[in-house]
Amino acid sequence: MATPRELMALFHIRRSIKDFEDHSSPFYSTCVKDDDMYEWTATITGTKNTPYEGGVFSLGIHFDPGFLLKAPRMHFNTPIFHPNVSPEGKIFHPMLEKDMVREDAADMFHCERVCFDEHARRWIQLHAMA
């Protein structure tokens, strides 16, 4: 039997699914994985005029039964070279994780931007081309 907190989380998760269905985008898509409302998969495409242009990235999203009080856990399934994504795909974001950054990518981004862009494009060619 689901607790009131779990029922409220499921209500908001279902509402989010409907919002995604009602406002589809050519830049991202999402769906429930294996009929488990707490597990989603998402696909995003690289933004035009960035090193990620042309890339297609798969992400996993896990909602906790206490979703309203806990942010979902997200990770990239597709390897990506980005200052806010670990080599294992963990996303570093203040809403998801605190005080983390992929230092090699961040240093390259800030100090050697052309090199960073070329390196990120190589990763796209190796791992994320549609």
Backbone as XML, in Angstrom:
<?xml version="1.0"?>
<chain id="A" units="angstrom">
  <residue number="1" name="MET">
    <atom name="N" x="0.848" y="-1.171" z="0.000"/>
    <atom name="CA" x="0.000" y="0.000" z="0.000"/>
    <atom name="C" x="0.900" y="1.242" z="0.000"/>
  </residue>
  <residue number="2" name="ALA">
    <atom name="N" x="0.627" y="2.145" z="-0.892"/>
    <atom name="CA" x="1.424" y="3.370" z="-1.015"/>
    <atom name="C" x="1.091" y="4.337" z="0.115"/>
  </residue>
  <residue number="3" name="THR">
    <atom name="N" x="2.116" y="5.021" z="0.581"/>
    <atom name="CA" x="1.930" y="6.039" z="1.615"/>
    <atom name="C" x="1.370" y="7.307" z="0.966"/>
  </residue>
  <residue number="4" name="PRO">
    <atom name="N" x="0.831" y="8.230" z="1.770"/>
    <atom name="CA" x="0.356" y="9.501" z="1.191"/>
    <atom name="C" x="1.467" y="10.237" z="0.436"/>
  </residue>
  <residue number="5" name="ARG">
    <atom name="N" x="2.681" y="10.203" z="0.948"/>
    <atom name="CA" x="3.804" y="10.867" z="0.273"/>
    <atom name="C" x="4.057" y="10.227" z="-1.094"/>
  </residue>
  <residue number="6" name="GLU">
    <atom name="N" x="4.027" y="8.889" z="-1.145"/>
    <atom name="CA" x="4.238" y="8.194" z="-2.421"/>
    <atom name="C" x="3.108" y="8.498" z="-3.404"/>
  </residue>
  <residue number="7" name="LEU">
    <atom name="N" x="1.875" y="8.545" z="-2.906"/>
    <atom name="CA" x="0.746" y="8.871" z="-3.784"/>
    <atom name="C" x="0.882" y="10.277" z="-4.352"/>
  </residue>
  <residue number="8" name="MET">
    <atom name="N" x="1.327" y="11.231" z="-3.520"/>
    <atom name="CA" x="1.521" y="12.597" z="-3.988"/>
    <atom name="C" x="2.652" y="12.652" z="-5.014"/>
  </residue>
  <residue number="9" name="ALA">
    <atom name="N" x="3.730" y="11.906" z="-4.758"/>
    <atom name="CA" x="4.841" y="11.864" z="-5.716"/>
    <atom name="C" x="4.359" y="11.303" z="-7.052"/>
  </residue>
  <residue number="10" name="LEU">
    <atom name="N" x="3.610" y="10.205" z="-7.006"/>
    <atom name="CA" x="3.101" y="9.617" z="-8.247"/>
    <atom name="C" x="2.164" y="10.572" z="-8.979"/>
  </residue>
  <residue number="11" name="PHE">
    <atom name="N" x="1.347" y="11.307" z="-8.251"/>
    <atom name="CA" x="0.467" y="12.296" z="-8.868"/>
    <atom name="C" x="1.303" y="13.311" z="-9.654"/>
  </residue>
  <residue number="12" name="HIS">
    <atom name="N" x="2.358" y="13.829" z="-9.040"/>
    <atom name="CA" x="3.188" y="14.837" z="-9.705"/>
    <atom name="C" x="4.006" y="14.235" z="-10.852"/>
  </residue>
  <residue number="13" name="ILE">
    <atom name="N" x="4.439" y="13.010" z="-10.703"/>
    <atom name="CA" x="5.162" y="12.335" z="-11.786"/>
    <atom name="C" x="4.238" y="12.154" z="-12.985"/>
  </residue>
  <residue number="14" name="ARG">
    <atom name="N" x="3.032" y="11.683" z="-12.740"/>
    <atom name="CA" x="2.066" y="11.516" z="-13.848"/>
    <atom name="C" x="1.752" y="12.852" z="-14.515"/>
  </residue>
  <residue number="15" name="ARG">
    <atom name="N" x="1.625" y="13.894" z="-13.707"/>
    <atom name="CA" x="1.358" y="15.222" z="-14.267"/>
    <atom name="C" x="2.543" y="15.692" z="-15.124"/>
  </residue>
  <residue number="16" name="SER">
    <atom name="N" x="3.759" y="15.377" z="-14.692"/>
    <atom name="CA" x="4.940" y="15.739" z="-15.484"/>
    <atom name="C" x="4.953" y="14.995" z="-16.809"/>
  </residue>
  <residue number="17" name="ILE">
    <atom name="N" x="4.585" y="13.732" z="-16.794"/>
    <atom name="CA" x="4.516" y="12.966" z="-18.039"/>
    <atom name="C" x="3.514" y="13.615" z="-18.987"/>
  </residue>
  <residue number="18" name="LYS">
    <atom name="N" x="2.353" y="13.977" z="-18.470"/>
    <atom name="CA" x="1.342" y="14.631" z="-19.314"/>
    <atom name="C" x="1.866" y="15.954" z="-19.868"/>
  </residue>
  <residue number="19" name="ASP">
    <atom name="N" x="2.571" y="16.734" z="-19.040"/>
    <atom name="CA" x="3.150" y="17.999" z="-19.514"/>
    <atom name="C" x="4.121" y="17.752" z="-20.661"/>
  </residue>
  <residue number="20" name="PHE">
    <atom name="N" x="4.965" y="16.726" z="-20.540"/>
    <atom name="CA" x="5.892" y="16.409" z="-21.631"/>
    <atom name="C" x="5.144" y="15.987" z="-22.886"/>
  </residue>
  <residue number="21" name="GLU">
    <atom name="N" x="4.076" y="15.209" z="-22.719"/>
    <atom name="CA" x="3.283" y="14.779" z="-23.872"/>
    <atom name="C" x="2.588" y="15.969" z="-24.535"/>
  </residue>
  <residue number="22" name="ASP">
    <atom name="N" x="2.076" y="16.875" z="-23.726"/>
    <atom name="CA" x="1.350" y="18.037" z="-24.249"/>
    <atom name="C" x="2.265" y="19.087" z="-24.871"/>
  </residue>
  <residue number="23" name="HIS">
    <atom name="N" x="3.524" y="19.101" z="-24.487"/>
    <atom name="CA" x="4.474" y="20.110" z="-24.966"/>
    <atom name="C" x="5.713" y="19.421" z="-25.534"/>
  </residue>
  <residue number="24" name="SER">
    <atom name="N" x="5.507" y="18.610" z="-26.542"/>
    <atom name="CA" x="6.625" y="17.874" z="-27.121"/>
    <atom name="C" x="7.632" y="18.839" z="-27.766"/>
  </residue>
  <residue number="25" name="SER">
    <atom name="N" x="8.849" y="18.351" z="-27.929"/>
    <atom name="CA" x="9.921" y="19.177" z="-28.465"/>
    <atom name="C" x="10.784" y="18.348" z="-29.408"/>
  </residue>
  <residue number="26" name="PRO">
    <atom name="N" x="11.321" y="18.967" z="-30.451"/>
    <atom name="CA" x="12.255" y="18.244" z="-31.311"/>
    <atom name="C" x="13.633" y="18.097" z="-30.641"/>
  </residue>
  <residue number="27" name="PHE">
    <atom name="N" x="13.846" y="18.748" z="-29.491"/>
    <atom name="CA" x="15.147" y="18.744" z="-28.837"/>
    <atom name="C" x="15.268" y="17.730" z="-27.707"/>
  </residue>
  <residue number="28" name="TYR">
    <atom name="N" x="14.149" y="17.236" z="-27.203"/>
    <atom name="CA" x="14.200" y="16.244" z="-26.134"/>
    <atom name="C" x="12.943" y="15.393" z="-26.173"/>
  </residue>
  <residue number="29" name="SER">
    <atom name="N" x="13.039" y="14.224" z="-25.587"/>
    <atom name="CA" x="11.883" y="13.359" z="-25.393"/>
    <atom name="C" x="12.110" y="12.585" z="-24.102"/>
  </residue>
  <residue number="30" name="THR">
    <atom name="N" x="11.038" y="12.093" z="-23.553"/>
    <atom name="CA" x="11.137" y="11.311" z="-22.324"/>
    <atom name="C" x="10.002" y="10.308" z="-22.278"/>
  </residue>
  <residue number="31" name="CYS">
    <atom name="N" x="10.253" y="9.231" z="-21.574"/>
    <atom name="CA" x="9.204" y="8.232" z="-21.398"/>
    <atom name="C" x="9.495" y="7.423" z="-20.133"/>
  </residue>
  <residue number="32" name="VAL">
    <atom name="N" x="8.464" y="6.773" z="-19.645"/>
    <atom name="CA" x="8.590" y="5.888" z="-18.496"/>
    <atom name="C" x="9.287" y="4.616" z="-18.966"/>
  </residue>
  <residue number="33" name="LYS">
    <atom name="N" x="10.205" y="4.137" z="-18.153"/>
    <atom name="CA" x="10.975" y="2.943" z="-18.504"/>
    <atom name="C" x="10.311" y="1.701" z="-17.904"/>
  </residue>
  <residue number="34" name="ASP">
    <atom name="N" x="10.009" y="0.750" z="-18.744"/>
    <atom name="CA" x="9.475" y="-0.556" z="-18.305"/>
    <atom name="C" x="8.270" y="-0.439" z="-17.372"/>
  </residue>
  <residue number="35" name="ASP">
    <atom name="N" x="7.379" y="0.504" z="-17.650"/>
    <atom name="CA" x="6.151" y="0.704" z="-16.863"/>
    <atom name="C" x="6.397" y="1.014" z="-15.391"/>
  </residue>
  <residue number="36" name="ASP">
    <atom name="N" x="7.597" y="1.481" z="-15.045"/>
    <atom name="CA" x="7.920" y="1.883" z="-13.672"/>
    <atom name="C" x="7.891" y="3.404" z="-13.619"/>
  </residue>
  <residue number="37" name="MET">
    <atom name="N" x="6.869" y="3.972" z="-12.995"/>
    <atom name="CA" x="6.687" y="5.425" z="-12.980"/>
    <atom name="C" x="7.878" y="6.160" z="-12.370"/>
  </residue>
  <residue number="38" name="TYR">
    <atom name="N" x="8.659" y="5.467" z="-11.558"/>
    <atom name="CA" x="9.811" y="6.100" z="-10.907"/>
    <atom name="C" x="11.073" y="6.073" z="-11.774"/>
  </residue>
  <residue number="39" name="GLU">
    <atom name="N" x="11.050" y="5.342" z="-12.874"/>
    <atom name="CA" x="12.209" y="5.236" z="-13.766"/>
    <atom name="C" x="11.838" y="5.765" z="-15.145"/>
  </residue>
  <residue number="40" name="TRP">
    <atom name="N" x="12.572" y="6.746" z="-15.613"/>
    <atom name="CA" x="12.343" y="7.336" z="-16.929"/>
    <atom name="C" x="13.617" y="7.237" z="-17.747"/>
  </residue>
  <residue number="41" name="THR">
    <atom name="N" x="13.448" y="7.307" z="-19.041"/>
    <atom name="CA" x="14.574" y="7.524" z="-19.940"/>
    <atom name="C" x="14.288" y="8.819" z="-20.701"/>
  </residue>
  <residue number="42" name="ALA">
    <atom name="N" x="15.339" y="9.489" z="-21.063"/>
    <atom name="CA" x="15.188" y="10.731" z="-21.810"/>
    <atom name="C" x="16.245" y="10.767" z="-22.899"/>
  </residue>
  <residue number="43" name="THR">
    <atom name="N" x="15.947" y="11.488" z="-23.942"/>
    <atom name="CA" x="16.895" y="11.714" z="-25.027"/>
    <atom name="C" x="16.931" y="13.211" z="-25.281"/>
  </residue>
  <residue number="44" name="ILE">
    <atom name="N" x="18.136" y="13.755" z="-25.370"/>
    <atom name="CA" x="18.275" y="15.164" z="-25.727"/>
    <atom name="C" x="19.237" y="15.270" z="-26.898"/>
  </residue>
  <residue number="45" name="THR">
    <atom name="N" x="19.038" y="16.288" z="-27.707"/>
    <atom name="CA" x="19.937" y="16.522" z="-28.836"/>
    <atom name="C" x="20.820" y="17.721" z="-28.528"/>
  </residue>
  <residue number="46" name="GLY">
    <atom name="N" x="22.028" y="17.672" z="-29.047"/>
    <atom name="CA" x="22.971" y="18.754" z="-28.832"/>
    <atom name="C" x="22.478" y="20.054" z="-29.444"/>
  </residue>
  <residue number="47" name="THR">
    <atom name="N" x="22.685" y="21.128" z="-28.721"/>
    <atom name="CA" x="22.236" y="22.450" z="-29.150"/>
    <atom name="C" x="23.054" y="22.952" z="-30.335"/>
  </residue>
  <residue number="48" name="LYS">
    <atom name="N" x="22.360" y="23.561" z="-31.267"/>
    <atom name="CA" x="23.005" y="24.125" z="-32.454"/>
    <atom name="C" x="24.060" y="25.153" z="-32.051"/>
  </residue>
  <residue number="49" name="ASN">
    <atom name="N" x="25.126" y="25.222" z="-32.835"/>
    <atom name="CA" x="26.232" y="26.160" z="-32.620"/>
    <atom name="C" x="26.973" y="25.941" z="-31.303"/>
  </residue>
  <residue number="50" name="THR">
    <atom name="N" x="26.974" y="24.697" z="-30.821"/>
    <atom name="CA" x="27.773" y="24.309" z="-29.656"/>
    <atom name="C" x="28.597" y="23.092" z="-30.066"/>
  </residue>
  <residue number="51" name="PRO">
    <atom name="N" x="29.590" y="22.707" z="-29.267"/>
    <atom name="CA" x="30.342" y="21.501" z="-29.607"/>
    <atom name="C" x="29.473" y="20.245" z="-29.584"/>
  </residue>
  <residue number="52" name="TYR">
    <atom name="N" x="28.294" y="20.319" z="-28.994"/>
    <atom name="CA" x="27.407" y="19.159" z="-28.855"/>
    <atom name="C" x="26.423" y="19.022" z="-30.013"/>
  </residue>
  <residue number="53" name="GLU">
    <atom name="N" x="26.457" y="19.963" z="-30.939"/>
    <atom name="CA" x="25.554" y="19.925" z="-32.091"/>
    <atom name="C" x="25.723" y="18.605" z="-32.837"/>
  </residue>
  <residue number="54" name="GLY">
    <atom name="N" x="24.607" y="17.984" z="-33.172"/>
    <atom name="CA" x="24.630" y="16.724" z="-33.895"/>
    <atom name="C" x="24.640" y="15.504" z="-32.991"/>
  </residue>
  <residue number="55" name="GLY">
    <atom name="N" x="24.866" y="15.716" z="-31.695"/>
    <atom name="CA" x="24.874" y="14.605" z="-30.752"/>
    <atom name="C" x="23.475" y="14.273" z="-30.271"/>
  </residue>
  <residue number="56" name="VAL">
    <atom name="N" x="23.265" y="12.995" z="-29.990"/>
    <atom name="CA" x="22.017" y="12.526" z="-29.407"/>
    <atom name="C" x="22.403" y="11.795" z="-28.129"/>
  </residue>
  <residue number="57" name="PHE">
    <atom name="N" x="21.863" y="12.243" z="-27.008"/>
    <atom name="CA" x="22.280" y="11.757" z="-25.701"/>
    <atom name="C" x="21.131" y="11.084" z="-24.965"/>
  </residue>
  <residue number="58" name="SER">
    <atom name="N" x="21.411" y="9.923" z="-24.423"/>
    <atom name="CA" x="20.440" y="9.187" z="-23.623"/>
    <atom name="C" x="20.728" y="9.440" z="-22.143"/>
  </residue>
  <residue number="59" name="LEU">
    <atom name="N" x="19.667" y="9.676" z="-21.387"/>
    <atom name="CA" x="19.788" y="9.897" z="-19.942"/>
    <atom name="C" x="18.847" y="8.961" z="-19.202"/>
  </residue>
  <residue number="60" name="GLY">
    <atom name="N" x="19.224" y="8.630" z="-17.987"/>
    <atom name="CA" x="18.355" y="7.905" z="-17.076"/>
    <atom name="C" x="17.906" y="8.853" z="-15.980"/>
  </residue>
  <residue number="61" name="ILE">
    <atom name="N" x="16.646" y="8.722" z="-15.577"/>
    <atom name="CA" x="16.095" y="9.574" z="-14.523"/>
    <atom name="C" x="15.401" y="8.663" z="-13.517"/>
  </residue>
  <residue number="62" name="HIS">
    <atom name="N" x="15.757" y="8.813" z="-12.248"/>
    <atom name="CA" x="15.121" y="8.032" z="-11.184"/>
    <atom name="C" x="14.452" y="8.979" z="-10.198"/>
  </residue>
  <residue number="63" name="PHE">
    <atom name="N" x="13.157" y="8.787" z="-10.009"/>
    <atom name="CA" x="12.398" y="9.554" z="-9.025"/>
    <atom name="C" x="12.284" y="8.727" z="-7.757"/>
  </residue>
  <residue number="64" name="ASP">
    <atom name="N" x="12.562" y="9.341" z="-6.644"/>
    <atom name="CA" x="12.419" y="8.716" z="-5.339"/>
    <atom name="C" x="10.940" y="8.767" z="-4.951"/>
  </residue>
  <residue number="65" name="PRO">
    <atom name="N" x="10.431" y="7.796" z="-4.185"/>
    <atom name="CA" x="9.044" y="7.894" z="-3.723"/>
    <atom name="C" x="8.768" y="9.173" z="-2.935"/>
  </residue>
  <residue number="66" name="GLY">
    <atom name="N" x="9.799" y="9.804" z="-2.417"/>
    <atom name="CA" x="9.648" y="11.094" z="-1.744"/>
    <atom name="C" x="9.962" y="12.244" z="-2.679"/>
  </residue>
  <residue number="67" name="PHE">
    <atom name="N" x="9.635" y="12.085" z="-3.944"/>
    <atom name="CA" x="10.005" y="13.010" z="-5.023"/>
    <atom name="C" x="9.806" y="14.483" z="-4.691"/>
  </residue>
  <residue number="68" name="LEU">
    <atom name="N" x="8.757" y="14.840" z="-4.049"/>
    <atom name="CA" x="8.522" y="16.264" z="-3.795"/>
    <atom name="C" x="9.554" y="16.860" z="-2.846"/>
  </residue>
  <residue number="69" name="LEU">
    <atom name="N" x="10.172" y="16.023" z="-2.051"/>
    <atom name="CA" x="11.181" y="16.496" z="-1.109"/>
    <atom name="C" x="12.600" y="16.178" z="-1.577"/>
  </residue>
  <residue number="70" name="LYS">
    <atom name="N" x="12.728" y="15.357" z="-2.598"/>
    <atom name="CA" x="14.044" y="14.964" z="-3.112"/>
    <atom name="C" x="14.072" y="15.154" z="-4.617"/>
  </residue>
  <residue number="71" name="ALA">
    <atom name="N" x="15.153" y="15.736" z="-5.092"/>
    <atom name="CA" x="15.309" y="15.899" z="-6.546"/>
    <atom name="C" x="15.508" y="14.533" z="-7.188"/>
  </residue>
  <residue number="72" name="PRO">
    <atom name="N" x="15.088" y="14.379" z="-8.431"/>
    <atom name="CA" x="15.349" y="13.110" z="-9.120"/>
    <atom name="C" x="16.853" y="12.925" z="-9.329"/>
  </residue>
  <residue number="73" name="ARG">
    <atom name="N" x="17.288" y="11.677" z="-9.380"/>
    <atom name="CA" x="18.680" y="11.367" z="-9.721"/>
    <atom name="C" x="18.735" y="11.185" z="-11.228"/>
  </residue>
  <residue number="74" name="MET">
    <atom name="N" x="19.693" y="11.841" z="-11.847"/>
    <atom name="CA" x="19.826" y="11.779" z="-13.301"/>
    <atom name="C" x="21.255" y="11.431" z="-13.660"/>
  </residue>
  <residue number="75" name="HIS">
    <atom name="N" x="21.405" y="10.742" z="-14.776"/>
    <atom name="CA" x="22.747" y="10.437" z="-15.266"/>
    <atom name="C" x="22.707" y="10.270" z="-16.782"/>
  </residue>
  <residue number="76" name="PHE">
    <atom name="N" x="23.812" y="10.593" z="-17.416"/>
    <atom name="CA" x="23.952" y="10.374" z="-18.844"/>
    <atom name="C" x="24.310" y="8.919" z="-19.077"/>
  </residue>
  <residue number="77" name="ASN">
    <atom name="N" x="23.566" y="8.249" z="-19.938"/>
    <atom name="CA" x="23.951" y="6.908" z="-20.401"/>
    <atom name="C" x="24.968" y="7.027" z="-21.527"/>
  </residue>
  <residue number="78" name="THR">
    <atom name="N" x="24.850" y="8.089" z="-22.311"/>
    <atom name="CA" x="25.760" y="8.356" z="-23.423"/>
    <atom name="C" x="26.973" y="9.115" z="-22.881"/>
  </residue>
  <residue number="79" name="PRO">
    <atom name="N" x="28.188" y="8.638" z="-23.137"/>
    <atom name="CA" x="29.363" y="9.388" z="-22.686"/>
    <atom name="C" x="29.381" y="10.792" z="-23.290"/>
  </residue>
  <residue number="80" name="ILE">
    <atom name="N" x="29.754" y="11.759" z="-22.453"/>
    <atom name="CA" x="29.809" y="13.153" z="-22.881"/>
    <atom name="C" x="30.959" y="13.828" z="-22.148"/>
  </residue>
  <residue number="81" name="PHE">
    <atom name="N" x="31.670" y="14.696" z="-22.852"/>
    <atom name="CA" x="32.735" y="15.479" z="-22.243"/>
    <atom name="C" x="32.152" y="16.840" z="-21.905"/>
  </residue>
  <residue number="82" name="HIS">
    <atom name="N" x="31.926" y="17.068" z="-20.626"/>
    <atom name="CA" x="31.278" y="18.304" z="-20.168"/>
    <atom name="C" x="31.741" y="18.583" z="-18.741"/>
  </residue>
  <residue number="83" name="PRO">
    <atom name="N" x="31.954" y="19.864" z="-18.388"/>
    <atom name="CA" x="32.413" y="20.176" z="-17.032"/>
    <atom name="C" x="31.473" y="19.711" z="-15.923"/>
  </residue>
  <residue number="84" name="ASN">
    <atom name="N" x="30.194" y="19.582" z="-16.208"/>
    <atom name="CA" x="29.228" y="19.213" z="-15.173"/>
    <atom name="C" x="28.767" y="17.763" z="-15.253"/>
  </residue>
  <residue number="85" name="VAL">
    <atom name="N" x="29.537" y="16.921" z="-15.972"/>
    <atom name="CA" x="29.184" y="15.502" z="-16.073"/>
    <atom name="C" x="30.443" y="14.676" z="-15.842"/>
  </residue>
  <residue number="86" name="SER">
    <atom name="N" x="30.364" y="13.741" z="-14.900"/>
    <atom name="CA" x="31.514" y="12.890" z="-14.602"/>
    <atom name="C" x="31.736" y="11.889" z="-15.731"/>
  </residue>
  <residue number="87" name="PRO">
    <atom name="N" x="32.918" y="11.265" z="-15.774"/>
    <atom name="CA" x="33.156" y="10.228" z="-16.793"/>
    <atom name="C" x="32.153" y="9.073" z="-16.705"/>
  </residue>
  <residue number="88" name="GLU">
    <atom name="N" x="31.552" y="8.887" z="-15.534"/>
    <atom name="CA" x="30.549" y="7.824" z="-15.357"/>
    <atom name="C" x="29.142" y="8.286" z="-15.699"/>
  </residue>
  <residue number="89" name="GLY">
    <atom name="N" x="28.975" y="9.573" z="-16.061"/>
    <atom name="CA" x="27.672" y="10.093" z="-16.460"/>
    <atom name="C" x="26.906" y="10.813" z="-15.372"/>
  </residue>
  <residue number="90" name="LYS">
    <atom name="N" x="27.479" y="10.916" z="-14.183"/>
    <atom name="CA" x="26.799" y="11.607" z="-13.084"/>
    <atom name="C" x="26.774" y="13.107" z="-13.370"/>
  </residue>
  <residue number="91" name="ILE">
    <atom name="N" x="25.613" y="13.721" z="-13.175"/>
    <atom name="CA" x="25.432" y="15.139" z="-13.482"/>
    <atom name="C" x="25.684" y="15.954" z="-12.223"/>
  </residue>
  <residue number="92" name="PHE">
    <atom name="N" x="26.536" y="16.968" z="-12.361"/>
    <atom name="CA" x="26.821" y="17.873" z="-11.256"/>
    <atom name="C" x="26.008" y="19.139" z="-11.453"/>
  </residue>
  <residue number="93" name="HIS">
    <atom name="N" x="25.034" y="19.342" z="-10.603"/>
    <atom name="CA" x="24.179" y="20.521" z="-10.687"/>
    <atom name="C" x="23.726" y="20.861" z="-9.275"/>
  </residue>
  <residue number="94" name="PRO">
    <atom name="N" x="23.681" y="22.141" z="-8.922"/>
    <atom name="CA" x="23.301" y="22.501" z="-7.555"/>
    <atom name="C" x="21.980" y="21.890" z="-7.089"/>
  </residue>
  <residue number="95" name="MET">
    <atom name="N" x="21.029" y="21.677" z="-8.013"/>
    <atom name="CA" x="19.757" y="21.081" z="-7.603"/>
    <atom name="C" x="19.881" y="19.574" z="-7.411"/>
  </residue>
  <residue number="96" name="LEU">
    <atom name="N" x="20.888" y="18.951" z="-8.035"/>
    <atom name="CA" x="21.026" y="17.500" z="-7.965"/>
    <atom name="C" x="22.161" y="17.077" z="-7.037"/>
  </residue>
  <residue number="97" name="GLU">
    <atom name="N" x="23.306" y="17.693" z="-7.179"/>
    <atom name="CA" x="24.489" y="17.391" z="-6.379"/>
    <atom name="C" x="25.166" y="18.709" z="-6.052"/>
  </residue>
  <residue number="98" name="LYS">
    <atom name="N" x="25.791" y="18.795" z="-4.930"/>
    <atom name="CA" x="26.419" y="20.052" z="-4.520"/>
    <atom name="C" x="27.938" y="19.987" z="-4.694"/>
  </residue>
  <residue number="99" name="ASP">
    <atom name="N" x="28.510" y="21.134" z="-5.075"/>
    <atom name="CA" x="29.965" y="21.359" z="-5.016"/>
    <atom name="C" x="30.787" y="20.318" z="-5.763"/>
  </residue>
  <residue number="100" name="MET">
    <atom name="N" x="30.385" y="19.951" z="-6.943"/>
    <atom name="CA" x="31.175" y="19.007" z="-7.715"/>
    <atom name="C" x="31.360" y="19.576" z="-9.114"/>
  </residue>
  <residue number="101" name="VAL">
    <atom name="N" x="32.471" y="19.232" z="-9.712"/>
    <atom name="CA" x="32.728" y="19.647" z="-11.086"/>
    <atom name="C" x="33.789" y="18.717" z="-11.648"/>
  </residue>
  <residue number="102" name="ARG">
    <atom name="N" x="33.737" y="18.496" z="-12.926"/>
    <atom name="CA" x="34.768" y="17.705" z="-13.594"/>
    <atom name="C" x="35.903" y="18.674" z="-13.915"/>
  </residue>
  <residue number="103" name="GLU">
    <atom name="N" x="36.922" y="18.666" z="-13.071"/>
    <atom name="CA" x="37.953" y="19.695" z="-13.121"/>
    <atom name="C" x="38.719" y="19.730" z="-14.442"/>
  </residue>
  <residue number="104" name="ASP">
    <atom name="N" x="39.037" y="18.581" z="-15.027"/>
    <atom name="CA" x="39.791" y="18.604" z="-16.293"/>
    <atom name="C" x="38.995" y="19.312" z="-17.379"/>
  </residue>
  <residue number="105" name="ALA">
    <atom name="N" x="37.713" y="19.016" z="-17.473"/>
    <atom name="CA" x="36.869" y="19.654" z="-18.484"/>
    <atom name="C" x="36.632" y="21.127" z="-18.151"/>
  </residue>
  <residue number="106" name="ALA">
    <atom name="N" x="36.446" y="21.438" z="-16.878"/>
    <atom name="CA" x="36.219" y="22.836" z="-16.483"/>
    <atom name="C" x="37.451" y="23.685" z="-16.768"/>
  </residue>
  <residue number="107" name="ASP">
    <atom name="N" x="38.637" y="23.166" z="-16.439"/>
    <atom name="CA" x="39.873" y="23.913" z="-16.707"/>
    <atom name="C" x="40.048" y="24.148" z="-18.206"/>
  </residue>
  <residue number="108" name="MET">
    <atom name="N" x="39.810" y="23.111" z="-18.996"/>
    <atom name="CA" x="39.949" y="23.235" z="-20.446"/>
    <atom name="C" x="38.927" y="24.225" z="-20.997"/>
  </residue>
  <residue number="109" name="PHE">
    <atom name="N" x="37.698" y="24.163" z="-20.473"/>
    <atom name="CA" x="36.641" y="25.075" z="-20.917"/>
    <atom name="C" x="37.042" y="26.526" z="-20.677"/>
  </residue>
  <residue number="110" name="HIS">
    <atom name="N" x="37.583" y="26.811" z="-19.512"/>
    <atom name="CA" x="37.925" y="28.189" z="-19.150"/>
    <atom name="C" x="39.250" y="28.673" z="-19.734"/>
  </residue>
  <residue number="111" name="CYS">
    <atom name="N" x="40.227" y="27.775" z="-19.895"/>
    <atom name="CA" x="41.576" y="28.203" z="-20.300"/>
    <atom name="C" x="41.927" y="27.893" z="-21.752"/>
  </residue>
  <residue number="112" name="GLU">
    <atom name="N" x="41.303" y="26.878" z="-22.307"/>
    <atom name="CA" x="41.625" y="26.450" z="-23.674"/>
    <atom name="C" x="40.333" y="26.115" z="-24.405"/>
  </residue>
  <residue number="113" name="ARG">
    <atom name="N" x="39.524" y="27.115" z="-24.638"/>
    <atom name="CA" x="38.176" y="26.893" z="-25.164"/>
    <atom name="C" x="38.177" y="26.190" z="-26.523"/>
  </residue>
  <residue number="114" name="VAL">
    <atom name="N" x="39.080" y="26.533" z="-27.405"/>
    <atom name="CA" x="39.126" y="25.882" z="-28.720"/>
    <atom name="C" x="39.440" y="24.397" z="-28.553"/>
  </residue>
  <residue number="115" name="CYS">
    <atom name="N" x="40.379" y="24.090" z="-27.691"/>
    <atom name="CA" x="40.739" y="22.700" z="-27.412"/>
    <atom name="C" x="39.560" y="21.947" z="-26.790"/>
  </residue>
  <residue number="116" name="PHE">
    <atom name="N" x="38.863" y="22.613" z="-25.862"/>
    <atom name="CA" x="37.688" y="22.009" z="-25.238"/>
    <atom name="C" x="36.639" y="21.658" z="-26.299"/>
  </residue>
  <residue number="117" name="ASP">
    <atom name="N" x="36.320" y="22.621" z="-27.159"/>
    <atom name="CA" x="35.307" y="22.397" z="-28.191"/>
    <atom name="C" x="35.689" y="21.232" z="-29.101"/>
  </residue>
  <residue number="118" name="GLU">
    <atom name="N" x="36.950" y="21.163" z="-29.499"/>
    <atom name="CA" x="37.407" y="20.069" z="-30.361"/>
    <atom name="C" x="37.300" y="18.728" z="-29.640"/>
  </residue>
  <residue number="119" name="HIS">
    <atom name="N" x="37.691" y="18.700" z="-28.381"/>
    <atom name="CA" x="37.631" y="17.462" z="-27.599"/>
    <atom name="C" x="36.174" y="17.008" z="-27.422"/>
  </residue>
  <residue number="120" name="ALA">
    <atom name="N" x="35.290" y="17.948" z="-27.094"/>
    <atom name="CA" x="33.873" y="17.616" z="-26.930"/>
    <atom name="C" x="33.289" y="17.087" z="-28.242"/>
  </residue>
  <residue number="121" name="ARG">
    <atom name="N" x="33.654" y="17.690" z="-29.375"/>
    <atom name="CA" x="33.162" y="17.218" z="-30.681"/>
    <atom name="C" x="33.652" y="15.798" z="-30.974"/>
  </residue>
  <residue number="122" name="ARG">
    <atom name="N" x="34.900" y="15.495" z="-30.602"/>
    <atom name="CA" x="35.409" y="14.127" z="-30.807"/>
    <atom name="C" x="34.587" y="13.126" z="-30.009"/>
  </residue>
  <residue number="123" name="TRP">
    <atom name="N" x="34.230" y="13.483" z="-28.795"/>
    <atom name="CA" x="33.396" y="12.595" z="-27.975"/>
    <atom name="C" x="32.035" y="12.370" z="-28.643"/>
  </residue>
  <residue number="124" name="ILE">
    <atom name="N" x="31.485" y="13.433" z="-29.218"/>
    <atom name="CA" x="30.204" y="13.311" z="-29.923"/>
    <atom name="C" x="30.351" y="12.329" z="-31.067"/>
  </residue>
  <residue number="125" name="GLN">
    <atom name="N" x="31.415" y="12.480" z="-31.856"/>
    <atom name="CA" x="31.632" y="11.586" z="-32.994"/>
    <atom name="C" x="31.806" y="10.140" z="-32.548"/>
  </residue>
  <residue number="126" name="LEU">
    <atom name="N" x="32.453" y="9.932" z="-31.429"/>
    <atom name="CA" x="32.688" y="8.577" z="-30.946"/>
    <atom name="C" x="31.463" y="7.941" z="-30.288"/>
  </residue>
  <residue number="127" name="HIS">
    <atom name="N" x="30.671" y="8.747" z="-29.577"/>
    <atom name="CA" x="29.650" y="8.174" z="-28.708"/>
    <atom name="C" x="28.215" y="8.594" z="-28.972"/>
  </residue>
  <residue number="128" name="ALA">
    <atom name="N" x="27.988" y="9.710" z="-29.662"/>
    <atom name="CA" x="26.632" y="10.274" z="-29.647"/>
    <atom name="C" x="26.068" y="10.652" z="-31.004"/>
  </residue>
  <residue number="129" name="MET">
    <atom name="N" x="26.645" y="10.169" z="-32.079"/>
    <atom name="CA" x="26.080" y="10.510" z="-33.376"/>
    <atom name="C" x="24.840" y="9.665" z="-33.648"/>
  </residue>
  <residue number="130" name="ALA">
    <atom name="N" x="23.807" y="10.328" z="-34.175"/>
    <atom name="CA" x="22.541" y="9.645" z="-34.467"/>
    <atom name="C" x="22.670" y="8.736" z="-35.665"/>
  </residue>
</chain>
